[in-house]
Amino acid sequence: MVLINYPPKEIYDSSTQTKPDYDLIILWMVYNNKVCKWSYFTEEPIQIPVGTLSRHLKVLKNEGYIDKISRGNYKINPKGKKKYYELSRATINIRKVNYPPK
Protein backbone atom coordinates (compact mmCIF):
# COMPACT_ATOMS: atom_id res chain seq x y z
CA MET A 1 0.00 0.00 0.00
CA VAL A 2 1.34 3.41 -0.98
CA LEU A 3 1.12 6.29 1.45
CA ILE A 4 -0.09 9.41 -0.35
CA ASN A 5 0.79 12.88 0.92
CA TYR A 6 -2.09 15.32 0.52
CA PRO A 7 -1.77 19.10 0.88
CA PRO A 8 -3.06 20.92 3.95
CA LYS A 9 -6.76 21.64 3.96
CA GLU A 10 -6.16 25.40 3.61
CA ILE A 11 -4.77 24.86 0.09
CA TYR A 12 -7.60 22.82 -1.43
CA ASP A 13 -10.64 23.68 0.70
CA SER A 14 -13.07 25.81 -1.30
CA SER A 15 -14.83 27.16 1.81
CA THR A 16 -11.73 29.16 2.84
CA GLN A 17 -11.31 30.80 -0.57
CA THR A 18 -13.47 31.52 -3.57
CA LYS A 19 -11.50 29.46 -6.08
CA PRO A 20 -8.73 26.96 -5.29
CA ASP A 21 -5.38 27.41 -7.03
CA TYR A 22 -5.29 24.16 -8.97
CA ASP A 23 -1.74 24.72 -10.21
CA LEU A 24 -0.52 24.99 -6.61
CA ILE A 25 -2.48 21.88 -5.59
CA ILE A 26 -1.10 19.82 -8.48
CA LEU A 27 2.47 21.01 -7.98
CA TRP A 28 2.21 20.39 -4.22
CA MET A 29 1.04 16.81 -4.81
CA VAL A 30 3.71 16.07 -7.41
CA TYR A 31 6.44 17.70 -5.30
CA ASN A 32 5.60 15.85 -2.08
CA ASN A 33 5.10 12.41 -3.64
CA LYS A 34 7.71 10.45 -5.60
CA VAL A 35 5.29 9.76 -8.43
CA CYS A 36 1.76 11.07 -8.56
CA LYS A 37 -1.04 9.20 -10.30
CA TRP A 38 -4.05 10.75 -12.00
CA SER A 39 -6.38 9.00 -9.55
CA TYR A 40 -4.76 10.74 -6.56
CA PHE A 41 -6.21 14.05 -7.77
CA THR A 42 -9.75 12.77 -8.32
CA GLU A 43 -10.14 10.96 -4.97
CA GLU A 44 -11.02 12.25 -1.52
CA PRO A 45 -10.08 14.73 -0.08
CA ILE A 46 -9.05 16.83 -3.09
CA GLN A 47 -11.53 15.78 -5.81
CA ILE A 48 -10.47 18.04 -8.67
CA PRO A 49 -13.01 17.81 -11.53
CA VAL A 50 -11.67 15.71 -14.42
CA GLY A 51 -11.92 18.50 -17.02
CA THR A 52 -10.14 21.00 -14.77
CA LEU A 53 -7.46 18.47 -13.88
CA SER A 54 -6.87 17.62 -17.53
CA ARG A 55 -6.56 21.28 -18.52
CA HIS A 56 -4.16 22.21 -15.70
CA LEU A 57 -1.98 19.11 -16.12
CA LYS A 58 -1.72 19.78 -19.85
CA VAL A 59 -0.63 23.39 -19.26
CA LEU A 60 1.89 22.42 -16.57
CA LYS A 61 3.28 19.67 -18.78
CA ASN A 62 3.53 21.92 -21.86
CA GLU A 63 5.29 24.68 -19.87
CA GLY A 64 7.83 22.12 -18.66
CA TYR A 65 6.98 22.04 -14.94
CA ILE A 66 6.07 18.36 -14.72
CA ASP A 67 7.05 15.27 -16.69
CA LYS A 68 4.76 12.46 -17.73
CA ILE A 69 6.56 9.23 -16.87
CA SER A 70 3.92 6.87 -18.17
CA ARG A 71 0.18 6.91 -18.69
CA GLY A 72 -1.36 8.65 -15.68
CA ASN A 73 1.94 9.00 -13.77
CA TYR A 74 3.56 12.40 -13.27
CA LYS A 75 6.78 13.61 -11.69
CA ILE A 76 8.07 17.12 -10.98
CA ASN A 77 11.27 18.43 -12.55
CA PRO A 78 13.66 21.21 -11.36
CA LYS A 79 11.77 23.93 -13.26
CA GLY A 80 8.56 22.74 -11.62
CA LYS A 81 10.16 22.87 -8.17
CA LYS A 82 11.06 26.51 -8.78
CA LYS A 83 7.46 27.28 -9.86
CA TYR A 84 6.14 25.45 -6.79
CA TYR A 85 8.29 27.62 -4.49
CA GLU A 86 7.04 30.76 -6.25
CA LEU A 87 3.38 29.76 -5.89
CA SER A 88 3.71 28.60 -2.28
CA ARG A 89 5.40 31.83 -1.21
CA ALA A 90 2.87 34.07 -2.94
CA THR A 91 0.91 36.07 -0.46
CA ILE A 92 -2.74 36.88 -0.76
CA ASN A 93 -3.15 40.50 -1.72
CA ILE A 94 -5.61 42.27 0.51
CA ARG A 95 -7.67 44.80 -1.34
CA LYS A 96 -7.11 48.30 -0.03
CA VAL A 97 -9.78 50.95 -0.10
CA ASN A 98 -8.86 53.85 -2.32
CA TYR A 99 -10.31 57.11 -1.04
CA PRO A 100 -10.41 60.27 -3.14
CA PRO A 101 -7.92 62.97 -2.17
CA LYS A 102 -9.03 65.60 0.35
Sine and cosine of phi, psi and omega as CSV:
sin_phi,cos_phi,sin_psi,cos_psi,sin_omega,cos_omega
0.00,0.00,0.71,-0.70,-0.04,-1.00
-1.00,-0.10,0.74,-0.68,0.06,-1.00
-1.00,0.04,0.84,-0.54,-0.05,-1.00
-0.97,-0.22,0.77,-0.63,0.08,-1.00
-1.00,0.02,0.84,-0.54,0.05,-1.00
-0.96,-0.29,0.48,-0.88,-0.01,-1.00
-0.93,0.36,0.30,-0.95,0.06,-1.00
-0.87,0.49,0.44,-0.90,-0.07,-1.00
-0.87,0.50,-0.50,0.87,-0.02,-1.00
-0.89,0.47,-0.47,0.88,-0.06,-1.00
-0.98,0.21,-0.67,0.74,-0.11,-0.99
-0.96,-0.27,-0.16,0.99,-0.06,-1.00
-0.96,0.27,0.84,-0.55,-0.05,-1.00
-0.98,0.19,-0.24,0.97,0.01,-1.00
-0.97,0.24,-0.39,0.92,0.00,-1.00
-1.00,0.06,-0.30,0.95,0.00,-1.00
-0.58,-0.82,0.29,-0.96,-0.07,-1.00
-0.95,0.30,-0.66,0.75,-0.03,-1.00
-0.63,-0.77,0.83,-0.55,0.01,-1.00
-0.92,0.38,0.52,-0.86,0.06,-1.00
-1.00,0.06,0.99,-0.10,-0.09,-1.00
-0.91,0.41,-0.55,0.84,0.04,-1.00
-0.88,0.47,-0.69,0.72,0.03,-1.00
-0.90,0.44,-0.67,0.74,0.01,-1.00
-0.89,0.46,-0.73,0.69,-0.02,-1.00
-0.91,0.42,-0.72,0.70,0.01,-1.00
-0.91,0.42,-0.58,0.81,0.04,-1.00
-0.88,0.47,-0.73,0.68,-0.02,-1.00
-0.89,0.46,-0.69,0.72,-0.05,-1.00
-0.95,0.32,-0.55,0.83,0.00,-1.00
-0.94,0.33,-0.65,0.76,-0.11,-0.99
-1.00,-0.06,0.05,1.00,0.11,-0.99
-0.81,-0.59,0.56,-0.83,0.00,-1.00
-0.85,0.52,-0.80,0.60,0.06,-1.00
-0.71,-0.70,0.68,-0.73,-0.05,-1.00
-0.90,-0.43,0.78,-0.63,-0.01,-1.00
-1.00,-0.07,0.41,-0.91,0.02,-1.00
-0.82,0.57,-0.66,0.75,-0.07,-1.00
-0.91,0.41,-0.41,0.91,0.02,-1.00
-0.89,0.46,-0.52,0.85,-0.04,-1.00
-0.99,0.16,-0.41,0.91,-0.08,-1.00
-0.99,-0.12,-0.09,1.00,-0.02,-1.00
-1.00,-0.06,0.15,-0.99,0.14,-0.99
-0.86,0.52,0.57,-0.82,0.01,1.00
-1.00,-0.06,-0.10,0.99,-0.12,-0.99
-0.98,0.18,-0.83,0.56,0.02,-1.00
0.78,0.63,0.90,0.44,0.10,-0.99
-0.98,0.21,0.75,-0.67,0.03,-1.00
-0.85,0.53,0.57,-0.82,-0.13,-0.99
-0.86,0.51,-0.68,0.73,0.00,-1.00
-0.90,0.44,-0.67,0.74,0.03,-1.00
-0.91,0.41,-0.69,0.72,0.01,-1.00
-0.88,0.47,-0.70,0.71,0.00,-1.00
-0.87,0.49,-0.71,0.71,-0.02,-1.00
-0.90,0.44,-0.72,0.69,-0.04,-1.00
-0.94,0.34,-0.63,0.77,0.05,-1.00
-0.90,0.44,-0.63,0.77,0.01,-1.00
-0.89,0.45,-0.69,0.73,0.01,-1.00
-0.91,0.41,-0.72,0.70,0.00,-1.00
-0.90,0.44,-0.60,0.80,0.02,-1.00
-0.94,0.34,-0.68,0.73,-0.01,-1.00
-0.93,0.38,-0.53,0.85,0.03,-1.00
-0.99,0.15,-0.11,0.99,0.10,-0.99
1.00,0.06,0.40,0.92,0.00,-1.00
-1.00,0.00,-0.51,0.86,0.03,-1.00
-0.75,-0.66,0.39,-0.92,0.03,-1.00
-0.90,-0.44,0.63,-0.78,0.07,-1.00
-1.00,-0.05,0.93,-0.37,-0.04,-1.00
-0.97,0.23,-0.78,0.62,0.06,-1.00
-0.50,-0.87,-0.07,-1.00,-0.05,-1.00
-0.87,0.50,0.89,-0.45,0.05,-1.00
0.99,0.17,0.08,1.00,0.01,-1.00
-0.88,-0.47,0.78,-0.62,-0.07,-1.00
-0.79,-0.61,0.50,-0.86,-0.01,-1.00
-0.63,-0.77,0.57,-0.82,-0.02,-1.00
-0.99,0.10,0.49,-0.87,0.07,-1.00
-0.89,-0.45,0.09,-1.00,-0.06,-1.00
-0.84,0.54,-0.60,0.80,0.04,-1.00
-0.91,0.41,-0.60,0.80,0.04,-1.00
-0.93,0.38,-0.58,0.81,0.06,-1.00
-0.89,0.45,-0.64,0.77,0.02,-1.00
-0.90,0.43,-0.68,0.73,0.03,-1.00
-0.90,0.43,-0.63,0.78,0.04,-1.00
-0.88,0.48,-0.70,0.71,0.03,-1.00
-0.88,0.47,-0.64,0.77,0.02,-1.00
-0.89,0.45,-0.71,0.70,-0.02,-1.00
-0.94,0.35,-0.60,0.80,-0.05,-1.00
-0.96,0.27,-0.41,0.91,0.02,-1.00
-1.00,0.00,-0.17,0.99,-0.01,-1.00
-0.90,0.44,0.72,-0.69,0.01,-1.00
-0.99,-0.12,0.43,-0.90,0.03,-1.00
-0.98,0.18,0.83,-0.55,0.01,-1.00
-0.98,0.20,0.82,-0.57,0.04,-1.00
-1.00,0.01,0.77,-0.64,-0.04,-1.00
-0.95,0.31,0.78,-0.62,0.01,-1.00
-0.99,-0.17,0.58,-0.81,0.02,-1.00
-0.98,0.19,0.74,-0.67,-0.02,-1.00
-0.96,-0.29,0.96,-0.29,-0.01,-1.00
-1.00,0.00,0.50,-0.87,0.06,-1.00
-0.94,0.34,0.44,-0.90,-0.02,-1.00
-0.91,0.41,0.45,-0.89,-0.02,-1.00
-0.98,0.18,0.00,0.00,0.00,0.00
